[in-house]
Amino acid sequence: MAEGVGIFVGVVAWYLLTDGHIEAIRALIIASGCSLVWFGLRCWKNRRH
């Protein structure tokens, strides 16, 4: 969960710095996708051991 929040904050900051405005919906979509991939990789890694 903390990684997802960190990714969301990072994406929001990226949009704010590059475009000058916040695109919260797009940042939420990107952060949720990345969080699911990160969670899947973490579970796969733990299952292999």
N, C-alpha and C positions, 0 to 999 in steps of 0.2 A: 504494500500500500504506500509506503513512504517513497519508494522508487517512482511510482505513478505520479505522486504529487510533485516530486522533483522534476520529472520530465515535463509535466504540465507547466510548472513555473518557468522552466527553461525555454519552452516553446513560446510562451507568452512574452517572455523577455526578448526573445529573438524577433518576434513580430513587432514589438514595441520599438526596438532599436533599429530595425531595418525599414519599417513602413511608417513608424510614428504613431500607430494606433494598435489597439489590442483586438485580436480576432479570437475571442474566447471559444466559440463553437469549433472552429478549425483546430485550435490548440487542444481542446478536449478530445476530439476525434483522433488526432495524432498521438496524444498521450495515452489514451485507452488502448489503441492498437499496439503501441510499443510496450505498454505494461503487460498486455496479454502475452506477447511474444517473450518478454523477459521472464514472466512467471512460468511459461511453458518450458523454456530452456532450463530454468532452475529446477523444476520438477523432473525433467528428463535427466539432468545431471545427477540428482539425488537417487533416482531409480537405478541408474547404472552401477552405483556403488553398492 
